[in-house]
Amino acid sequence: MPIKIQDKTKCTGCFACESVCPKKCITMGEDAEGFWYPLVEYDKCIHCELCTKKCPILNPREIDRKYETVSFAAINKDEKTRADSSSGGLFFAIAKSVINEKGVVFGASFSDDFSVQTKPVDAVDKLFCLQGSKYVQSKIGNSYKIAKMLLDAGQIVFFTGTPCQIGGLYAYLDKDYDNLLTADLICHGVPSPLVWKKYLDYRQMVVKSDILKISFRQKKYGWNKFSMYFGFQNDSEYLAEHDDDPFMKCFLGNYCLRPSCYDCKYKTEKRYADITLADFWGIESVYPEMFDDKGTSLIILHSSKGQKWIDSVSEKIRLREYPYKEIQKYNSAYLKSVDEPKERQYFFKNIEKQDFLTTYNALQKRIEKTSLRLQIRKDLKKRRYRRVLRKIKKLVVD
Ligand SMILES: Cc1cc2nc3c(=O)[nH]c(=O)nc-3n(C[C@H](O)[C@H](O)[C@H](O)COP(=O)(O)OP(=O)(O)OC[C@H]3O[C@@H](n4cnc5c(N)ncnc54)[C@H](O)[C@@H]3O)c2cc1C
């Protein structure tokens, strides 16, 4: 049977099935929520079942490594790079080193319309487009195929993305390559490209101008209080701390994530990637000398290949080892999926037919109502409990 997604929590939209189909009869189409799922043209299908066999969720590959995982707090010594990066700028340090070895780096980049796509970069002066987190699911497109061609030709490839994208890459390749280095992220979950598009429309509508630049992790008010930034063609700007920006509130409140993110199969210590990159939240408590509120990375090495590349950039970065067993304390997203809020379905039902702001306001009202209802229930319970206590006391006294 060709691939058929019956349970959306079991498809990450990684593009492995589309990439592997020899007849090109699978396309990744958007559902009503704006997430990609495979669509099969049955009349072209030759029933080779490669799409099902290579699906990393249906048939996960074994990971067999002897390497003992280690983790570090890390900072890129170049201040400009760190300012332009989300965390401590470790991605850029490794990527630059790979390009200097004539390698190619794959990562998430904005397209002209500010949708997010994974693409290859082979020059240091173009690396900036992969720098910085884009909190939207990025479209893999034909990146796995291009990476395979480069790998087969003997070129060094550094492929970066969410853990499910790295899982998809290895499923598609079906083997490891000495010239392949991979990095995944500690991933909160990926928001819907449709919600992102509606948010972009809303921002442009407010200032009546096109977007020039976006940063999800502007550090003007510090790395801990990171902000969403938009620069527009008419020179106007928008800057809001993450807990004041409506898109970031939907993202961090888990209202607009892909269904598979609430039960992520990649939240395990057995990682496909050689390196995991993340924010070192809580660094101010554990290593105050590595904290200046400009961004500190957490890096986790899962293979000797990852170790080798980190060694190659050791002059460019500050590193301090941190016990691997402790990292969950400050970054629960490493192994734990977020919970699906009750209001998620309500949010998506509305956004399918409304603009971003109307949907967001309706969601806010709904959340306020729910918390008010919960508060009333709690108060009633308390009052009932006090009444019973008074009755008992009266009985004892009598
Ligand atoms: C959707 C998402 C959720 C995340 N959740 C967490 C979290 O809960 N906790 C945590 O500690 N860190 C999280 N991160 C990682 C964090 O935001 C930084 O990306 C990471 O620490 C690397 O920072 P850096 O300074 O080394 O490099 P940066 O230059 O900031 O990051 C660049 C790297 O991020 C990748 N990237 C950017 N956007 C995307 C995307 N949409 N999809 C795939 N890859 C992308 C690029 O390909 C490149 O590899 C998340 C990242 C993303 C994209």
PDBQT file of the ligand as one rigid body, heavy atoms in Angstrom, charges set to zero:
ROOT
HETATM    1  C1  LIG A 401      10.903  25.592  15.632  1.00  0.00    +0.000 C 
HETATM    2  C2  LIG A 401      12.027  25.680  16.615  1.00  0.00    +0.000 A 
HETATM    3  C3  LIG A 401      11.810  25.398  17.953  1.00  0.00    +0.000 A 
HETATM    4  C4  LIG A 401      12.860  25.484  18.876  1.00  0.00    +0.000 A 
HETATM    5  N1  LIG A 401      12.626  25.179  20.196  1.00  0.00    +0.000 NA
HETATM    6  C5  LIG A 401      13.621  25.278  21.101  1.00  0.00    +0.000 A 
HETATM    7  C6  LIG A 401      13.408  24.956  22.477  1.00  0.00    +0.000 A 
HETATM    8  O1  LIG A 401      12.285  24.637  22.888  1.00  0.00    +0.000 OA
HETATM    9  N2  LIG A 401      14.477  25.027  23.334  1.00  0.00    +0.000 N 
HETATM   10  C7  LIG A 401      15.715  25.385  22.900  1.00  0.00    +0.000 A 
HETATM   11  O2  LIG A 401      16.635  25.435  23.722  1.00  0.00    +0.000 OA
HETATM   12  N3  LIG A 401      15.949  25.676  21.602  1.00  0.00    +0.000 NA
HETATM   13  C8  LIG A 401      14.949  25.632  20.695  1.00  0.00    +0.000 A 
HETATM   14  N4  LIG A 401      15.188  25.915  19.366  1.00  0.00    +0.000 N 
HETATM   15  C9  LIG A 401      16.579  26.165  18.934  1.00  0.00    +0.000 C 
HETATM   16  C10 LIG A 401      17.060  27.591  19.136  1.00  0.00    +0.000 C 
HETATM   17  O3  LIG A 401      16.038  28.517  18.819  1.00  0.00    +0.000 OA
HETATM   18  C11 LIG A 401      18.267  27.901  18.243  1.00  0.00    +0.000 C 
HETATM   19  O4  LIG A 401      17.914  27.654  16.890  1.00  0.00    +0.000 OA
HETATM   20  C12 LIG A 401      19.448  27.019  18.513  1.00  0.00    +0.000 C 
HETATM   21  O5  LIG A 401      19.821  27.205  19.844  1.00  0.00    +0.000 OA
HETATM   22  C13 LIG A 401      20.642  27.354  17.601  1.00  0.00    +0.000 C 
HETATM   23  O6  LIG A 401      21.082  28.629  17.889  1.00  0.00    +0.000 OA
HETATM   24  P1  LIG A 401      22.454  29.209  17.318  1.00  0.00    +0.000 P 
HETATM   25  O7  LIG A 401      22.684  30.514  17.980  1.00  0.00    +0.000 OA
HETATM   26  O8  LIG A 401      23.539  28.172  17.402  1.00  0.00    +0.000 OA
HETATM   27  O9  LIG A 401      22.191  29.360  15.763  1.00  0.00    +0.000 OA
HETATM   28  P2  LIG A 401      21.137  30.210  14.938  1.00  0.00    +0.000 P 
HETATM   29  O10 LIG A 401      21.873  30.924  13.878  1.00  0.00    +0.000 OA
HETATM   30  O11 LIG A 401      20.246  30.995  15.808  1.00  0.00    +0.000 OA
HETATM   31  O12 LIG A 401      20.215  29.086  14.296  1.00  0.00    +0.000 OA
HETATM   32  C14 LIG A 401      20.355  28.631  12.993  1.00  0.00    +0.000 C 
HETATM   33  C15 LIG A 401      19.988  27.192  12.924  1.00  0.00    +0.000 C 
HETATM   34  O13 LIG A 401      18.590  27.024  13.195  1.00  0.00    +0.000 OA
HETATM   35  C16 LIG A 401      18.028  26.305  12.102  1.00  0.00    +0.000 C 
HETATM   36  N5  LIG A 401      16.621  26.713  11.948  1.00  0.00    +0.000 N 
HETATM   37  C17 LIG A 401      16.117  27.957  12.015  1.00  0.00    +0.000 A 
HETATM   38  N6  LIG A 401      14.800  27.923  11.812  1.00  0.00    +0.000 NA
HETATM   39  C18 LIG A 401      14.462  26.633  11.568  1.00  0.00    +0.000 A 
HETATM   40  C19 LIG A 401      13.247  25.971  11.251  1.00  0.00    +0.000 A 
HETATM   41  N7  LIG A 401      12.086  26.613  11.136  1.00  0.00    +0.000 N 
HETATM   42  N8  LIG A 401      13.279  24.636  11.074  1.00  0.00    +0.000 NA
HETATM   43  C20 LIG A 401      14.449  23.940  11.149  1.00  0.00    +0.000 A 
HETATM   44  N9  LIG A 401      15.637  24.523  11.459  1.00  0.00    +0.000 NA
HETATM   45  C21 LIG A 401      15.626  25.854  11.661  1.00  0.00    +0.000 A 
HETATM   46  C22 LIG A 401      18.874  26.688  10.907  1.00  0.00    +0.000 C 
HETATM   47  O14 LIG A 401      18.727  25.756   9.880  1.00  0.00    +0.000 OA
HETATM   48  C23 LIG A 401      20.254  26.659  11.541  1.00  0.00    +0.000 C 
HETATM   49  O15 LIG A 401      20.676  25.341  11.690  1.00  0.00    +0.000 OA
HETATM   50  C24 LIG A 401      14.151  25.857  18.434  1.00  0.00    +0.000 A 
HETATM   51  C25 LIG A 401      14.367  26.169  17.088  1.00  0.00    +0.000 A 
HETATM   52  C26 LIG A 401      13.331  26.086  16.176  1.00  0.00    +0.000 A 
HETATM   53  C27 LIG A 401      13.573  26.424  14.732  1.00  0.00    +0.000 C 
ENDROOT
TORSDOF 0
